[in-house]
């Protein structure tokens, strides 16, 4: 029996786990019920469990039948989004304002399915670490697990992670060498002014005018400070200021994100942002405070592991359904922290339907056997 056939045969059971998790979503670092479920399953299958890794994270350790020096990490994220579900599904969220709108319920169930299969088929040499990570949505769970000694306590020669992707086409697998997802850094800017009546703007210093100029100037970071062949995007998503139509306020606040695919582009973009703020403040005789909350770095796949994923996926879905050179996406993922500490690769499984974070999104249970099979093929490849 082919690996994928086994997962298809047991798909109903795995889908039931997934739908149970979907009905009980938990936000970042609140994944108590989910981690309870994960730990109970791993324990039932005789897999060594470690709880509280990175607060609510769980790591399962499985030794192969044959001794071997190598170890692999397989990672799934567990947390839900702080948004309202509008699917109307029978297994829809029972928690108001929490929703598995990114498919982490499916990722968790997929890795559980892999753990179940490998617990029954330990014909490999070495160790597999099943890493169930909290708090991906806040881009903080990966770092929390590292701070808790993830790779010191559970050494991995390589690590692999996956994500559903409604843009690919159902059943397709995509991976690539190098940057596959962007860094994401949030910024908050305060433009200070002097308030005045709308009829007498000369008696004040209008922060709205300054803020509007700033939004336009920030767009020159990508168009004029980054190499045209280097991807980057600066987006202002919020502007707040003022309380009356005839009053010029004394403060405008802007918030947004900077996304880049390399450390060099990231450094340049953030430096130019601060320089633009300082220069504009000087030209208007005011003060502009620019605070940048450094988020996660780019998700960068190592060449060898990316090739391993492509080969494993080809054995599962056929080479014609594998894109081994996917164009990077400007979304972000804190698996990037794990890839900074350990070589590995992150890949996508295509599905149909709404895109992630849509209120009617639902993970497609039909792709679970594909993701699980690719993970197993990776283990077979790397641990023989």
N, C-alpha and C positions, 0 to 999 in steps of 0.2 A: 504493500500500500504506500502510495506517495504521501509525503508529509501533509500536503494541502488537503488530500482526501480525508485524512484523519481529522483535521480541523473542521472540514465541512460536515463530516459525520456527527461531530459533537457540537456543531454551531448553535443549536437551540439552547444548550446548557450555558454556553458562553454568552449568548445574547441575553439570557435571563439574568446573569450577573450584571451585565452592562446596563440593562434596564432598571435593575434595582438601584444601582449607583446613580443612574440618571434621575430617578424619582426622589433621591435623597442627596441633592447637591450640597457641597460644603465649600465655603470660601477659603481663601488662602490662609494657611496655618490654623484652620478650623476643621481639618479633614479627619476628625476623630472616628466617626462611624465608618468612613471609607477605609481608614487604616486598620480599624478593627476587623473589617471584612477581609482585607488583604492578608493580615497576619493570621487570621483563622484558617484561611484556605492554605496558605503556605505550611502552617503547622500540621494541618490535616494530611498533607502530602509528604510529610517528613523532611521538609526543607527548613534549615536553620534560620530562625528569624531574629532580627534586631530592630527594636522599635525606638522611636524618639530620636532618630537621626535627622538633624535639621528640624527639630521640634516635632512635627507630626509625620516625618518620613519613615518609611519602612525599607529595610534591606533584607532580602532572602539570599542565603548562600547555599549553593548546591554543588557537591563534588561529583565528578564523573566516576564511572566504574574503574577507570584507569588513572593512575597518578600522572600528573603532568605539571610542569612549571608555570604554564600560562593561565591567565584568568581574563574573563571578559565581563564587562558591565552592560546590561540591557536596561534602559531607563524608560519609565512612563510617568507622566504628570497626572495628578489626582484632583486638582482643585477646580471649582466652578467659577462662573462669572457673577458679579453683582448686578444682574439684570432680570427682567421679567420674561418668563417663557410664554410664547403664544402659539404653541404647536397644537394644542388640543389633544395630544396623545393620551392613551390610556395610562401610560407610565410617566406622564408629565411631572414636573417638579412639585413636590409637596411642601416646599419651603418658599414662601413668598419673597420675591426679590433675589432669589438665587437660582441659577440655571446652568446646566452643562451645555452652554452654547458654543463651545469650542471643541467638543469631542473628547475631552479628557476622560470621560466615562468609558469611551471606546478604547482609548489608549491603555487605561488601567486593566480593562477586561482582556485586551489583547495580550498584555504581558502576563496576566494570570494564566491565560490559556497556554502560553509558552512554558510557564513554570510547571503547569500540570503535565504537559507533554514530556518535558525533559525529566520530570520526576519518575516517569514511567519508562523512559528511554535514555538511560544514562550512558549510552555508548559513546562517550567522549572522554578525552584526557585533559584534566584540569578543573577549573572552577568557573561557575557562572554566578555572577552577582546580579540579582534582580532588584533594581533600584526604583522604588516607588516614591517619587518626589512630590513634596508639597509646593504650593505657592508659585507656580509658574506664571500665573496671570499678573502677579505683582512684580515679576522678574526678580524675585528674591529667594526663592526656595533652593535653587541650585547653589547659590553662594552660602546659604545657611547650612546645607549638607557638607560643603567643603570645609566650612569653619568648624564643623563638628567632626572633622577628621575622616571624611568619607573614603578617600583613597589611601589614607594611612591605615585605617581599620579594615578596609576591603580593597586591597590592591587590584588594579585593573591594568592590563597591558593595552587594552583598547576599550572604547565605550561606544554604544550605538543607541540612537533614539529615533522615533518616528513621529509623524503627524499626518492626520488626514488632510486632504487638499481638494476641495470641490472645483478647482480650476483645471485639474489635470485630465479628467475623464475617468470614469469608474474603472477600477482595476488596474490602472497604470501605476508604475512606480517611477519616481524621479529622484535623482541624487546628482551631486556634482562635486568636483574638487575645488577647494578654496572657499571663499565667502559664499554662503548660500542664503543667509539672512543678515539683516543690518544690525548695527549698534543702534540703540535708542537712548537718547539723553533728553530729559525734560528740562525746560527752562521756565523761569518766572521773572518777569521784568516789571519794575515799578518806575514809572515816569512821573517825577515830581514837578509840580507847577505852582502857580499862584492863582488862587481862585478869584473870580470877579463876576460882575453882572454881564450877561450876554450882550448888552448894549454898550459896554465899555471894556472890550477885551484888552485895550491898551493899558489898562490898570492892573492887568494880571499877566500871567505867562501860561498860555493854553496848553495843557498836557495832552489834550486830544489831538491837536494839530501835530505835536511832536510824535505822539504814538503812531499816528497814521503815516508820517514820514518814515518812522522806524520800521514798520511792517514792510514797506517797499524796499528799504535799504537792506533788510535781512535777506531778501530774495537775491541780492547780488552775491551773497556768500557762495551759493552754488554756481551761479552763472559767470562769476568773474574771479572767484578765489580758488575754485577747485578745477583740476584738469577736466576738460570736457568729456574725457573718456572714463572719468571716475564718478560713480553714482553717489548722489547725496540729495537730501530733501530737507528743507526747513519749513515747518508748518506752524503758523499761529492759529491756535484753535479757540482761544478765548480772549476777549477784550472787555474790560469792565471799567466804568468810571461815570461819574455824574449821577445826579438824583433829580434834576429838574431841567426842562427844556430851555430855560432862559438863564441858566447859571453855568458858568465855566468852572469845572471842578479843579481841585488842587492835586489830584492824583489819578493816574490811569494805570491799570494793571493788565499785563499781557502774559499769556501762558501758551506754551507750545512744545514741539519736539524737534530734535535734530536727529536725522537718521543717515548713517554712513556705512560703507562696506569695508573700510580699512581704518586702522589705527591712525595712519597719517592724515587721511581725510577728516577723521573725527577731530584730531588735534587742531587742524587748520580751521575747521568750521567753528569750533568753540572759541578759539583765539580771536577770529574775526568778529564773532558776535560781541565779545567784550569790547573790542576796539571800536566797533561801530557805535555801541552804546556810549562809550566814553567820549568819542568824537562828537556825536550828536548832542550830548549833554553840554559839552563845551560851547558848541556853536549857538546854543539857545540860552546859555547862562543858567543852567539848572543842573539837577542831579538825576541820573538814571542808575538804578540798582539792578544788576543782572546776576541772578543766582541760577546756577546749573546743577541739577541733581544728576550726577553720573549714573546712568543706567547700565544695562548689560552691554558687553562688547559684541562685535560681529560674531556670527556663528560660522566658524571656519572649519571645513572638513579637511582632514589629512588625505593625501593622495591614495595611499594604500587602502585604508578603510573605505574610502569612497568607491574604489574599484571592487572591493570585496562585496559591498552592498549591491553594486550593479550586477556582478556575476551571480550572487545569491538570488536576486530578483529575477534574473533571466531564467534561472532554473525553475522558478515558481510560476511566472506569468508568460515566459517567452521573451526573447530579446527584442521582438518587435513592439512590446508593451513597456519597454524600459527606456527612459531618457537619462542617459548617464552624464549629460552636460546641461542641466537645467539652468535657465537664466535666474540669477539671484532675485529674491524678493526683498522689498523694503520693510517687511514685517520683522519683528524681533522675538527672541526666544532665549530664556536664560540657560538652556542647555549649553550655550556658548561658554559659560563659566567652566563647565565640566570639560569641554573641549580644550580650554586653555590649560587645564591641568593634566589632561590625558588625551592622547591621540584617538581619533574616532571619526564617526560620520553620523549625520542627521539626514533622514530621507523622508519622502512623502509617498502616501498611498492615495490615489485619486478616488473620489466618490462623486456622485451626482447630488443635486439639491442645492439648498441655500448655502451661501458662504459662511464661514465661521463668524460668530458674534451677531448673526441675524437672529431675531427673536423666534423664528420658526425653524432654526437649524436643528438637525438631528443626525447623529452619527449613523452611518449605514452599516448595519450588522453584517452585510454581505462581504465587506472588505476586511472584516476581522480575520478570517482564515488566511488572507493574503499577507497581511502584516505579520501575523504569527508565524507563518511559514518562512517568510524572509528572515525573521529573527533566528529560527531554528537552522536554516541553511547557513547563516553566518556562523553560528556555533559549530556546526559540522565542519565548515571550512577552516575556521581558526583553531579549533580544538581537536580536529581530526576524529 
